[in-house]
Amino acid sequence: MANVGVVGTTAWGTTLGLLLAQRGHAVTLWARTEAEARTINADGELRSRLPGILFPAGLRATASLDEAFGQASLAVFATPSQRIRENARVVAPHLPPSTLVLSAAKGLEVGSALRMSQVLAEELGPGTAERCCVLSGPNISREILQGSPAATVIAAASLDLADRVRDMMMTPRFRVYSSSDVAGVELGGTLKNIVAMGAGLNDGWGYGANTKAAYMTRGLAEMTRLGVAAGAHPMTFLGLAGLGDLVATCTSPFSRNRRLGEAIARGLPLDQALATLGGVAEGPTTTIAARALAARLGVEMPATEVTYRVLYEGLDPHRAITELMLREPKHELEGLASDL
């Protein structure tokens, strides 16, 4: 069994820690303060975010970086995307060069538009890309912790490495697939958050299944176009990290990005809508970074563009829908199939 260090005490990071501990691994959550670590260990649960989910014997918290990562076989990064760089910078001096790295964060860095594995490679030093995996899929923490069967995909440049980490994590209730398409898995799990905000608008306005299905499908086409331009395999977007995560995030009542769209549909400005969520929604920052990446790569992303204008330029959401509906007619697979 392995020693695993988890960066931060987020709900998702703790959920992954629980899954790994259930497999018999020794898992340590890195807390920011001694007081937080003491509270978590005394409670035997992460009461602030996952109340009632008791820790197994192999899971504990510490505020010591050396204790969490000094002997770690695997380091898990599952913090909000815009904090990955600062966390990696803090953890790096305490991480042995042989430690495997798993990124479970879903976002693009604002400013650079880098994927999280690319940020980790910059901060953790030479060789990181060769020992780094990424995880994404339709993985709502609350459902996983309730014991509902779920599946995910782990990707690494080396399929052998992806298989190795896959085998560390798979349980009878959490099925893990492997892939070598790192860019596709990361971008699928990231870009769906933009689409989920639009799905929330649909739900808030009561537009129904036709509108939501059409928006999700065209959103998936946008995701795929940008992914392929960034070096991903198009079929990855039909898998768990693409279509699977898109469906879960656009339909789950627990999806913060979908709920954000609902709040905007009620007329709340972005800052007030974010304050209603009780946690971080990656959609707004992803919209900024994805729009910049699309411009850099010359990819048309109309839904992302109008989402940006709604969030940051005051475009009326109803007007945004009209603009999307009145765009120039096109072949459905334009930009996706080479024989058109």
C-alpha positions as a LaTeX table, in Angstrom:
\begin{tabular}{lrrr}
\hline
Residue & $x$ (\AA) & $y$ (\AA) & $z$ (\AA) \\
\hline
Met1 & 0.00 & 0.00 & 0.00 \\
Ala2 & 1.11 & 3.57 & $-0.71$ \\
Asn3 & 1.55 & 6.79 & 1.24 \\
Val4 & $-0.63$ & 9.50 & $-0.31$ \\
Gly5 & $-0.58$ & 13.24 & 0.39 \\
Val6 & $-3.59$ & 15.36 & $-0.57$ \\
Val7 & $-3.11$ & 19.09 & $-1.08$ \\
Gly8 & $-5.79$ & 20.92 & 0.86 \\
Thr9 & $-8.98$ & 20.00 & 2.63 \\
Thr10 & $-11.46$ & 20.64 & $-0.17$ \\
Ala11 & $-14.56$ & 18.49 & $-0.52$ \\
Trp12 & $-13.24$ & 16.89 & $-3.73$ \\
Gly13 & $-9.72$ & 16.35 & $-2.42$ \\
Thr14 & $-11.10$ & 14.79 & 0.76 \\
Thr15 & $-13.43$ & 12.58 & $-1.28$ \\
Leu16 & $-10.46$ & 11.27 & $-3.26$ \\
Gly17 & $-8.59$ & 10.79 & 0.02 \\
Leu18 & $-11.48$ & 8.76 & 1.38 \\
Leu19 & $-11.52$ & 6.56 & $-1.73$ \\
Leu20 & $-7.77$ & 5.96 & $-1.49$ \\
Ala21 & $-7.98$ & 5.20 & 2.24 \\
Gln22 & $-10.76$ & 2.71 & 1.55 \\
Arg23 & $-8.28$ & 0.91 & $-0.71$ \\
Gly24 & $-5.93$ & 0.60 & 2.27 \\
His25 & $-3.53$ & 3.43 & 1.43 \\
Ala26 & $-2.22$ & 5.71 & 4.18 \\
Val27 & $-3.66$ & 9.12 & 3.26 \\
Thr28 & $-2.72$ & 12.47 & 4.78 \\
Leu29 & $-4.67$ & 15.66 & 4.10 \\
Trp30 & $-2.53$ & 18.77 & 4.22 \\
Ala31 & $-4.37$ & 21.43 & 6.23 \\
Arg32 & $-3.34$ & 25.07 & 6.23 \\
Thr33 & $-3.16$ & 25.40 & 10.04 \\
Glu34 & $-2.48$ & 23.24 & 13.06 \\
Ala35 & $-5.89$ & 24.20 & 14.43 \\
Glu36 & $-7.66$ & 22.93 & 11.33 \\
Ala37 & $-5.71$ & 19.67 & 11.40 \\
Arg38 & $-6.46$ & 19.12 & 15.09 \\
Thr39 & $-10.17$ & 19.77 & 14.54 \\
Ile40 & $-10.39$ & 17.36 & 11.61 \\
Asn41 & $-8.55$ & 14.61 & 13.49 \\
Ala42 & $-10.60$ & 15.10 & 16.64 \\
Asp43 & $-13.89$ & 15.04 & 14.70 \\
Gly44 & $-12.85$ & 12.14 & 12.48 \\
Glu45 & $-14.54$ & 13.90 & 9.58 \\
Leu46 & $-14.41$ & 17.07 & 7.50 \\
Arg47 & $-17.39$ & 18.56 & 9.29 \\
Ser48 & $-17.18$ & 21.92 & 7.55 \\
Arg49 & $-17.67$ & 20.47 & 4.04 \\
Leu50 & $-18.62$ & 16.80 & 4.34 \\
Pro51 & $-20.57$ & 16.48 & 7.59 \\
Gly52 & $-21.42$ & 12.95 & 8.64 \\
Ile53 & $-18.82$ & 11.27 & 6.41 \\
Leu54 & $-16.56$ & 9.54 & 8.91 \\
Phe55 & $-12.90$ & 8.96 & 8.09 \\
Pro56 & $-11.52$ & 5.42 & 7.86 \\
Ala57 & $-8.50$ & 4.55 & 9.99 \\
Gly58 & $-6.00$ & 5.32 & 7.22 \\
Leu59 & $-7.04$ & 8.95 & 6.71 \\
Arg60 & $-5.84$ & 11.86 & 8.82 \\
Ala61 & $-4.88$ & 15.54 & 8.56 \\
Thr62 & $-1.67$ & 17.42 & 9.28 \\
Ala63 & $-0.35$ & 20.94 & 8.88 \\
Ser64 & 3.19 & 19.63 & 8.29 \\
Leu65 & 4.30 & 19.60 & 4.68 \\
Asp66 & 7.05 & 17.09 & 5.43 \\
Glu67 & 4.60 & 14.78 & 7.15 \\
Ala68 & 2.11 & 15.00 & 4.31 \\
Phe69 & 4.51 & 14.73 & 1.37 \\
Gly70 & 8.00 & 13.80 & 2.54 \\
Gln71 & 7.38 & 10.06 & 2.08 \\
Ala72 & 4.49 & 10.26 & $-0.37$ \\
Ser73 & 4.25 & 7.87 & $-3.29$ \\
Leu74 & 1.41 & 9.94 & $-4.72$ \\
Ala75 & 0.54 & 13.64 & $-4.29$ \\
Val76 & $-3.03$ & 14.66 & $-5.14$ \\
Phe77 & $-3.84$ & 18.26 & $-6.15$ \\
Ala78 & $-7.58$ & 18.94 & $-5.93$ \\
Thr79 & $-7.79$ & 22.62 & $-4.99$ \\
Pro80 & $-9.54$ & 25.32 & $-7.04$ \\
Ser81 & $-7.66$ & 25.83 & $-10.29$ \\
Gln82 & $-6.55$ & 29.40 & $-9.60$ \\
Arg83 & $-4.76$ & 28.22 & $-6.45$ \\
Ile84 & $-2.90$ & 25.28 & $-8.00$ \\
Arg85 & 0.23 & 27.29 & $-8.81$ \\
Glu86 & 0.64 & 28.78 & $-5.33$ \\
Asn87 & 0.00 & 25.41 & $-3.68$ \\
Ala88 & 2.43 & 23.62 & $-5.98$ \\
Arg89 & 5.08 & 26.24 & $-5.22$ \\
Val90 & 4.67 & 25.62 & $-1.48$ \\
Val91 & 4.63 & 21.84 & $-1.77$ \\
Ala92 & 7.50 & 21.50 & $-4.28$ \\
Pro93 & 10.45 & 21.65 & $-1.82$ \\
His94 & 8.93 & 18.84 & 0.24 \\
Leu95 & 8.09 & 16.47 & $-2.61$ \\
Pro96 & 10.52 & 13.63 & $-3.40$ \\
Pro97 & 11.49 & 13.51 & $-7.09$ \\
Ser98 & 9.97 & 10.03 & $-7.45$ \\
Thr99 & 6.51 & 11.00 & $-6.17$ \\
Leu100 & 3.69 & 10.55 & $-8.66$ \\
Val101 & 1.43 & 13.56 & $-9.12$ \\
Leu102 & $-2.34$ & 13.46 & $-9.69$ \\
Ser103 & $-4.19$ & 16.61 & $-10.73$ \\
Ala104 & $-7.93$ & 16.48 & $-10.07$ \\
Ala105 & $-8.53$ & 20.23 & $-10.53$ \\
Lys106 & $-10.79$ & 21.34 & $-13.37$ \\
Gly107 & $-9.84$ & 24.69 & $-14.79$ \\
Leu108 & $-7.49$ & 26.79 & $-16.89$ \\
Glu109 & $-5.16$ & 29.33 & $-15.36$ \\
Val110 & $-6.29$ & 32.89 & $-16.00$ \\
Gly111 & $-3.57$ & 34.83 & $-17.80$ \\
Ser112 & $-1.62$ & 31.88 & $-19.17$ \\
Ala113 & $-4.59$ & 29.66 & $-20.20$ \\
Leu114 & $-2.46$ & 26.70 & $-19.10$ \\
Arg115 & $-3.99$ & 23.40 & $-18.09$ \\
Met116 & $-3.38$ & 22.32 & $-14.51$ \\
Ser117 & $-0.85$ & 19.64 & $-15.43$ \\
Gln118 & 1.12 & 22.31 & $-17.29$ \\
Val119 & 1.06 & 24.59 & $-14.25$ \\
Leu120 & 2.24 & 21.72 & $-12.05$ \\
Ala121 & 5.05 & 20.94 & $-14.49$ \\
Glu122 & 6.27 & 24.54 & $-14.26$ \\
Glu123 & 6.21 & 24.63 & $-10.47$ \\
Leu124 & 7.25 & 21.10 & $-9.48$ \\
Gly125 & 10.30 & 21.02 & $-11.71$ \\
Pro126 & 11.94 & 18.79 & $-14.34$ \\
Gly127 & 10.40 & 15.37 & $-14.86$ \\
Thr128 & 6.97 & 16.33 & $-13.55$ \\
Ala129 & 5.22 & 15.85 & $-16.90$ \\
Glu130 & 6.48 & 12.25 & $-17.05$ \\
Arg131 & 5.10 & 11.39 & $-13.59$ \\
Cys132 & 1.90 & 13.46 & $-13.67$ \\
Cys133 & $-1.63$ & 12.11 & $-14.19$ \\
Val134 & $-4.93$ & 13.93 & $-14.51$ \\
Leu135 & $-8.35$ & 12.76 & $-13.37$ \\
Ser136 & $-11.76$ & 13.83 & $-14.65$ \\
Gly137 & $-15.24$ & 12.46 & $-15.10$ \\
Pro138 & $-18.86$ & 12.74 & $-13.95$ \\
Asn139 & $-17.88$ & 12.81 & $-10.29$ \\
Ile140 & $-20.25$ & 14.63 & $-7.95$ \\
Ser141 & $-18.62$ & 14.27 & $-4.52$ \\
Arg142 & $-21.84$ & 13.90 & $-2.57$ \\
Glu143 & $-23.10$ & 11.05 & $-4.74$ \\
Ile144 & $-19.78$ & 9.20 & $-4.52$ \\
Leu145 & $-19.76$ & 9.51 & $-0.73$ \\
Gln146 & $-23.32$ & 8.23 & $-0.58$ \\
Gly147 & $-22.11$ & 5.05 & $-2.28$ \\
Ser148 & $-23.66$ & 5.62 & $-5.70$ \\
Pro149 & $-21.63$ & 3.86 & $-8.42$ \\
Ala150 & $-19.46$ & 6.28 & $-10.40$ \\
Ala151 & $-16.75$ & 6.20 & $-13.04$ \\
Thr152 & $-13.84$ & 8.43 & $-13.98$ \\
Val153 & $-10.81$ & 8.48 & $-16.25$ \\
Ile154 & $-7.14$ & 8.98 & $-15.42$ \\
Ala155 & $-4.80$ & 10.13 & $-18.18$ \\
Ala156 & $-1.02$ & 10.31 & $-18.36$ \\
Ala157 & 1.54 & 10.63 & $-21.13$ \\
Ser158 & 2.50 & 7.05 & $-20.29$ \\
Leu159 & $-0.43$ & 4.65 & $-20.34$ \\
Asp160 & 1.49 & 2.41 & $-17.93$ \\
Leu161 & 1.53 & 5.27 & $-15.43$ \\
Ala162 & $-2.19$ & 5.92 & $-15.91$ \\
Asp163 & $-2.85$ & 2.21 & $-15.34$ \\
Arg164 & $-0.75$ & 2.23 & $-12.19$ \\
Val165 & $-2.64$ & 5.11 & $-10.60$ \\
Arg166 & $-5.93$ & 3.69 & $-11.86$ \\
Asp167 & $-5.24$ & 0.48 & $-9.97$ \\
Met168 & $-4.47$ & 2.46 & $-6.80$ \\
Met169 & $-7.91$ & 4.09 & $-6.86$ \\
Met170 & $-10.46$ & 1.67 & $-8.27$ \\
Thr171 & $-13.09$ & 0.33 & $-5.87$ \\
Pro172 & $-16.31$ & $-1.69$ & $-6.38$ \\
Arg173 & $-18.21$ & 1.62 & $-6.39$ \\
Phe174 & $-15.68$ & 3.80 & $-8.23$ \\
Arg175 & $-14.63$ & 2.47 & $-11.60$ \\
Val176 & $-11.54$ & 4.07 & $-13.13$ \\
Tyr177 & $-10.54$ & 3.97 & $-16.80$ \\
Ser178 & $-7.14$ & 4.93 & $-18.20$ \\
Ser179 & $-6.16$ & 7.14 & $-21.14$ \\
Ser180 & $-3.07$ & 8.69 & $-22.70$ \\
Asp181 & $-4.93$ & 11.85 & $-23.81$ \\
Val182 & $-3.92$ & 14.26 & $-21.05$ \\
Ala183 & $-5.05$ & 17.38 & $-22.91$ \\
Gly184 & $-8.42$ & 15.90 & $-23.80$ \\
Val185 & $-9.22$ & 14.68 & $-20.31$ \\
Glu186 & $-8.24$ & 18.00 & $-18.76$ \\
Leu187 & $-10.06$ & 20.15 & $-21.29$ \\
Gly188 & $-13.20$ & 18.02 & $-21.20$ \\
Gly189 & $-13.45$ & 18.36 & $-17.43$ \\
Thr190 & $-12.69$ & 22.07 & $-17.65$ \\
Leu191 & $-14.72$ & 23.41 & $-20.56$ \\
Lys192 & $-17.97$ & 21.72 & $-19.53$ \\
Asn193 & $-18.21$ & 24.22 & $-16.66$ \\
Ile194 & $-18.87$ & 27.00 & $-19.21$ \\
Val195 & $-21.70$ & 25.01 & $-20.76$ \\
Ala196 & $-23.13$ & 24.17 & $-17.34$ \\
Met197 & $-23.71$ & 27.85 & $-16.58$ \\
Gly198 & $-25.83$ & 28.11 & $-19.74$ \\
Ala199 & $-27.70$ & 24.96 & $-18.72$ \\
Gly200 & $-28.46$ & 26.66 & $-15.42$ \\
Leu201 & $-29.86$ & 29.67 & $-17.24$ \\
Asn202 & $-32.09$ & 27.30 & $-19.18$ \\
Asp203 & $-33.33$ & 25.71 & $-15.97$ \\
Gly204 & $-33.86$ & 29.07 & $-14.30$ \\
Trp205 & $-36.00$ & 30.28 & $-17.17$ \\
Gly206 & $-37.89$ & 27.00 & $-17.54$ \\
Tyr207 & $-37.05$ & 26.61 & $-21.22$ \\
Gly208 & $-37.30$ & 22.82 & $-21.05$ \\
Ala209 & $-35.53$ & 19.79 & $-22.46$ \\
Asn210 & $-35.32$ & 20.82 & $-26.12$ \\
Thr211 & $-33.37$ & 23.99 & $-25.40$ \\
Lys212 & $-31.12$ & 22.37 & $-22.82$ \\
Ala213 & $-30.29$ & 19.39 & $-25.03$ \\
Ala214 & $-29.51$ & 21.63 & $-28.01$ \\
Tyr215 & $-27.29$ & 23.90 & $-25.90$ \\
Met216 & $-25.41$ & 20.99 & $-24.34$ \\
Thr217 & $-24.85$ & 19.37 & $-27.73$ \\
Arg218 & $-23.54$ & 22.53 & $-29.34$ \\
Gly219 & $-21.48$ & 23.17 & $-26.22$ \\
Leu220 & $-19.90$ & 19.76 & $-26.66$ \\
Ala221 & $-19.04$ & 20.70 & $-30.26$ \\
Glu222 & $-17.27$ & 23.84 & $-29.00$ \\
Met223 & $-15.39$ & 21.85 & $-26.38$ \\
Thr224 & $-14.25$ & 19.38 & $-29.02$ \\
Arg225 & $-13.13$ & 22.05 & $-31.49$ \\
Leu226 & $-10.96$ & 23.77 & $-28.93$ \\
Gly227 & $-9.66$ & 20.47 & $-27.59$ \\
Val228 & $-8.57$ & 19.23 & $-31.00$ \\
Ala229 & $-6.87$ & 22.54 & $-31.74$ \\
Ala230 & $-5.00$ & 22.16 & $-28.44$ \\
Gly231 & $-3.79$ & 18.66 & $-29.34$ \\
Ala232 & $-6.52$ & 16.46 & $-27.83$ \\
His233 & $-8.15$ & 13.44 & $-29.45$ \\
Pro234 & $-11.74$ & 14.17 & $-30.53$ \\
Met235 & $-13.08$ & 10.85 & $-29.20$ \\
Thr236 & $-12.07$ & 11.81 & $-25.67$ \\
Phe237 & $-14.91$ & 14.33 & $-25.69$ \\
Leu238 & $-17.41$ & 11.52 & $-26.19$ \\
Gly239 & $-16.07$ & 9.76 & $-23.09$ \\
Leu240 & $-16.34$ & 10.21 & $-19.34$ \\
Ala241 & $-14.26$ & 13.38 & $-19.18$ \\
Gly242 & $-16.25$ & 15.01 & $-21.98$ \\
Leu243 & $-19.85$ & 13.97 & $-22.50$ \\
Gly244 & $-20.06$ & 12.18 & $-19.16$ \\
Asp245 & $-18.90$ & 15.13 & $-17.09$ \\
Leu246 & $-20.95$ & 17.52 & $-19.23$ \\
Val247 & $-24.19$ & 15.62 & $-18.54$ \\
Ala248 & $-23.53$ & 15.41 & $-14.80$ \\
Thr249 & $-22.56$ & 19.05 & $-14.44$ \\
Cys250 & $-25.46$ & 20.35 & $-16.53$ \\
Thr251 & $-28.10$ & 18.26 & $-14.73$ \\
Ser252 & $-27.06$ & 17.69 & $-11.12$ \\
Pro253 & $-28.71$ & 19.78 & $-8.40$ \\
Phe254 & $-25.30$ & 19.75 & $-6.67$ \\
Ser255 & $-23.46$ & 21.34 & $-9.62$ \\
Arg256 & $-22.26$ & 24.78 & $-8.55$ \\
Asn257 & $-21.77$ & 25.97 & $-12.13$ \\
Arg258 & $-25.33$ & 25.00 & $-13.09$ \\
Arg259 & $-26.63$ & 26.67 & $-9.92$ \\
Leu260 & $-24.65$ & 29.77 & $-10.80$ \\
Gly261 & $-26.52$ & 29.96 & $-14.10$ \\
Glu262 & $-29.81$ & 29.61 & $-12.24$ \\
Ala263 & $-28.86$ & 32.49 & $-9.95$ \\
Ile264 & $-28.00$ & 34.69 & $-12.93$ \\
Ala265 & $-31.36$ & 33.76 & $-14.47$ \\
Arg266 & $-32.99$ & 35.17 & $-11.31$ \\
Gly267 & $-31.32$ & 38.50 & $-12.11$ \\
Leu268 & $-28.40$ & 38.36 & $-9.69$ \\
Pro269 & $-25.13$ & 39.99 & $-10.81$ \\
Leu270 & $-22.11$ & 37.69 & $-10.96$ \\
Asp271 & $-20.61$ & 38.59 & $-7.58$ \\
Gln272 & $-23.89$ & 38.08 & $-5.76$ \\
Ala273 & $-24.62$ & 34.87 & $-7.66$ \\
Leu274 & $-21.21$ & 33.47 & $-6.69$ \\
Ala275 & $-21.88$ & 34.30 & $-3.04$ \\
Thr276 & $-24.94$ & 32.02 & $-3.03$ \\
Leu277 & $-23.01$ & 28.87 & $-3.93$ \\
Gly278 & $-21.20$ & 27.95 & $-0.72$ \\
Gly279 & $-18.08$ & 27.02 & $-2.69$ \\
Val280 & $-15.99$ & 27.78 & $-5.77$ \\
Ala281 & $-17.51$ & 27.63 & $-9.26$ \\
Glu282 & $-14.83$ & 27.23 & $-11.93$ \\
Gly283 & $-17.02$ & 28.41 & $-14.82$ \\
Pro284 & $-16.37$ & 32.17 & $-14.68$ \\
Thr285 & $-12.57$ & 31.97 & $-14.61$ \\
Thr286 & $-12.60$ & 29.15 & $-17.15$ \\
Thr287 & $-14.62$ & 31.36 & $-19.48$ \\
Ile288 & $-11.92$ & 34.04 & $-19.35$ \\
Ala289 & $-9.08$ & 31.60 & $-19.98$ \\
Ala290 & $-10.87$ & 29.50 & $-22.60$ \\
Arg291 & $-11.83$ & 32.62 & $-24.56$ \\
Ala292 & $-8.18$ & 33.69 & $-24.59$ \\
Leu293 & $-7.02$ & 30.20 & $-25.61$ \\
Ala294 & $-9.61$ & 30.06 & $-28.42$ \\
Ala295 & $-8.42$ & 33.43 & $-29.76$ \\
Arg296 & $-4.82$ & 32.23 & $-29.63$ \\
Leu297 & $-5.66$ & 29.03 & $-31.53$ \\
Gly298 & $-8.14$ & 30.60 & $-33.94$ \\
Val299 & $-11.12$ & 28.53 & $-32.78$ \\
Glu300 & $-14.70$ & 29.82 & $-32.99$ \\
Met301 & $-16.57$ & 29.40 & $-29.67$ \\
Pro302 & $-19.81$ & 31.38 & $-29.89$ \\
Ala303 & $-21.38$ & 30.09 & $-26.66$ \\
Thr304 & $-18.21$ & 30.85 & $-24.72$ \\
Glu305 & $-18.06$ & 34.31 & $-26.25$ \\
Val306 & $-21.62$ & 35.26 & $-25.30$ \\
Thr307 & $-21.12$ & 33.72 & $-21.84$ \\
Tyr308 & $-18.11$ & 35.99 & $-21.35$ \\
Arg309 & $-20.15$ & 39.01 & $-22.41$ \\
Val310 & $-22.98$ & 38.07 & $-20.04$ \\
Leu311 & $-20.62$ & 37.60 & $-17.10$ \\
Tyr312 & $-18.24$ & 40.50 & $-17.67$ \\
Glu313 & $-19.72$ & 42.99 & $-20.14$ \\
Gly314 & $-23.34$ & 43.23 & $-19.05$ \\
Leu315 & $-24.93$ & 41.50 & $-22.04$ \\
Asp316 & $-28.53$ & 40.59 & $-21.25$ \\
Pro317 & $-28.74$ & 36.77 & $-21.07$ \\
His318 & $-31.95$ & 36.70 & $-23.13$ \\
Arg319 & $-30.21$ & 38.74 & $-25.82$ \\
Ala320 & $-27.33$ & 36.26 & $-25.71$ \\
Ile321 & $-29.70$ & 33.40 & $-26.54$ \\
Thr322 & $-31.13$ & 35.38 & $-29.44$ \\
Glu323 & $-27.65$ & 36.09 & $-30.80$ \\
Leu324 & $-26.79$ & 32.38 & $-30.71$ \\
Met325 & $-30.05$ & 31.42 & $-32.43$ \\
Leu326 & $-29.60$ & 34.00 & $-35.22$ \\
Arg327 & $-26.02$ & 33.12 & $-36.13$ \\
Glu328 & $-25.31$ & 32.28 & $-39.77$ \\
Pro329 & $-26.60$ & 28.78 & $-40.64$ \\
Lys330 & $-23.88$ & 26.13 & $-40.81$ \\
His331 & $-23.36$ & 22.43 & $-41.39$ \\
Glu332 & $-23.77$ & 20.67 & $-38.05$ \\
Leu333 & $-20.29$ & 19.16 & $-38.11$ \\
Glu334 & $-18.45$ & 22.22 & $-39.41$ \\
Gly335 & $-15.07$ & 22.46 & $-37.73$ \\
Leu336 & $-15.34$ & 18.87 & $-36.51$ \\
Ala337 & $-15.18$ & 16.74 & $-39.67$ \\
Ser338 & $-12.43$ & 17.10 & $-42.25$ \\
Asp339 & $-14.51$ & 15.99 & $-45.25$ \\
Leu340 & $-17.05$ & 18.86 & $-45.21$ \\
\hline
\end{tabular}
